[in-house]
Amino acid sequence: MNRKKLFSLAMLVMMFTALFSVHANALAPAAPSLTNSSCIPLQVRIFDPTIGSTPFPKSPVHVPDVYQEGHTLTFDESCDECTLRIVNDEDEVEFTTVIMSNTVVLPSTLQGEYEIQIIRGNYCFYGDIEL
């Protein structure tokens, strides 16, 4: 390729990259306006590979946003009808519920460090939570 075509191609790639990042930032959900909330960082793993025909998607899995303020958890819309589990350090489920709204209040009897699990299909989104 000659220099002029290479330069034009590079400019085109930079323009599309800039447009994509502006578009992606405009579509990003805003954080809830909770005064003392913090976002819980989540990871993803296969929960049950026997569910569904292919356990690995062709596109990236959307990891939900979960915000915590005390014993109140706020979820984005992708968590509707997912199963929420709070698991202790001995892998025992201390609390479980189906998420039916964007807010769940955990029992005040839960105190200490736990693993939060959000199960959607054959995916488990998990992270550490302190109550």
C-alpha positions as CSV (number, residue, x, y, z in Angstrom):
1,M,0.0,0.0,0.0
2,N,1.3,3.4,-0.7
3,R,1.7,6.1,2.0
4,K,-1.4,8.0,1.1
5,K,-3.7,5.0,1.2
6,L,-2.1,3.8,4.5
7,F,-2.6,7.3,6.0
8,S,-6.3,7.4,4.9
9,L,-6.9,4.0,6.3
10,A,-5.3,5.0,9.7
11,M,-7.5,8.1,9.8
12,L,-10.6,6.1,9.1
13,V,-9.8,3.6,11.8
14,M,-9.2,6.5,14.3
15,M,-12.5,8.1,13.4
16,F,-14.5,4.9,13.8
17,T,-12.7,4.2,17.2
18,A,-13.6,7.7,18.4
19,L,-17.2,7.4,17.3
20,F,-17.6,4.0,18.9
21,S,-16.2,5.2,22.2
22,V,-18.6,8.2,22.2
23,H,-21.5,5.9,21.4
24,A,-20.6,3.3,24.0
25,N,-20.2,6.0,26.7
26,A,-23.6,7.4,25.8
27,L,-25.3,4.0,26.1
28,A,-23.5,3.1,29.4
29,P,-26.0,3.0,32.3
30,A,-25.7,5.7,34.9
31,A,-24.8,4.6,38.4
32,P,-27.7,4.8,40.8
33,S,-27.8,7.9,42.9
34,L,-27.1,6.2,46.2
35,T,-25.1,8.5,48.5
36,N,-22.8,5.9,50.1
37,S,-23.1,3.1,47.6
38,S,-20.2,1.2,46.1
39,C,-20.1,-1.0,43.0
40,I,-19.3,-4.6,43.7
41,P,-16.8,-5.9,41.1
42,L,-18.0,-9.2,39.6
43,Q,-16.4,-12.0,37.7
44,V,-18.1,-14.7,35.6
45,R,-17.9,-18.5,35.5
46,I,-19.9,-21.3,34.1
47,F,-22.5,-22.4,36.6
48,D,-23.8,-25.5,34.9
49,P,-22.4,-26.3,31.5
50,T,-25.2,-28.9,30.9
51,I,-27.7,-26.1,30.5
52,G,-28.1,-25.0,26.9
53,S,-26.4,-26.4,23.9
54,T,-23.2,-24.3,24.0
55,P,-21.8,-23.0,27.3
56,F,-19.7,-20.3,25.6
57,P,-21.3,-17.4,23.8
58,K,-20.2,-16.0,20.5
59,S,-20.2,-12.5,22.0
60,P,-19.0,-11.3,25.5
61,V,-21.4,-11.9,28.4
62,H,-22.8,-8.7,30.0
63,V,-21.6,-8.6,33.6
64,P,-24.3,-6.9,35.7
65,D,-23.7,-3.8,37.7
66,V,-24.5,-4.3,41.4
67,Y,-24.3,-1.5,44.0
68,Q,-24.3,-1.9,47.7
69,E,-25.3,0.5,50.4
70,G,-25.3,-1.4,53.8
71,H,-27.6,-4.4,53.4
72,T,-29.4,-2.9,50.3
73,L,-28.3,-4.1,46.8
74,T,-29.3,-2.3,43.6
75,F,-29.1,-4.2,40.3
76,D,-29.3,-3.2,36.7
77,E,-32.2,-4.5,34.5
78,S,-30.2,-7.5,33.3
79,C,-30.7,-9.2,36.8
80,D,-34.5,-9.5,36.6
81,E,-35.5,-13.0,37.5
82,C,-31.9,-14.1,38.2
83,T,-31.2,-16.0,41.4
84,L,-29.2,-14.2,44.1
85,R,-27.2,-16.2,46.6
86,I,-25.1,-15.1,49.5
87,V,-22.5,-17.8,50.3
88,N,-20.3,-18.1,53.4
89,D,-16.6,-19.0,53.4
90,E,-17.6,-22.7,53.9
91,D,-19.5,-22.7,50.6
92,E,-22.9,-22.8,52.4
93,V,-25.7,-20.7,51.0
94,E,-26.8,-18.3,53.8
95,F,-29.5,-16.5,51.8
96,T,-31.1,-17.0,48.4
97,T,-33.9,-15.2,46.5
98,V,-35.1,-14.5,43.0
99,I,-34.4,-10.9,41.9
100,M,-37.8,-9.4,41.0
101,S,-37.0,-5.7,41.2
102,N,-33.9,-3.6,41.0
103,T,-33.5,-3.5,44.8
104,V,-33.0,-6.3,47.3
105,V,-32.6,-5.8,51.0
106,L,-30.6,-8.5,52.6
107,P,-31.4,-9.7,56.2
108,S,-29.6,-7.7,58.9
109,T,-28.6,-11.0,60.5
110,L,-26.0,-11.5,57.7
111,Q,-22.8,-10.0,59.1
112,G,-19.2,-10.5,57.8
113,E,-17.6,-11.4,54.5
114,Y,-19.5,-13.4,51.9
115,E,-19.5,-14.3,48.3
116,I,-22.4,-12.8,46.3
117,Q,-23.6,-14.9,43.4
118,I,-26.0,-13.9,40.6
119,I,-27.0,-16.9,38.5
120,R,-28.4,-16.2,35.0
121,G,-28.9,-19.3,32.9
122,N,-25.6,-21.3,33.0
123,Y,-23.5,-18.3,34.1
124,C,-22.6,-17.3,37.7
125,F,-21.5,-13.7,38.3
126,Y,-19.7,-13.6,41.6
127,G,-17.7,-11.3,43.9
128,D,-16.9,-10.5,47.5
129,I,-19.3,-8.6,49.7
130,E,-18.9,-7.4,53.2
131,L,-22.1,-6.9,55.3
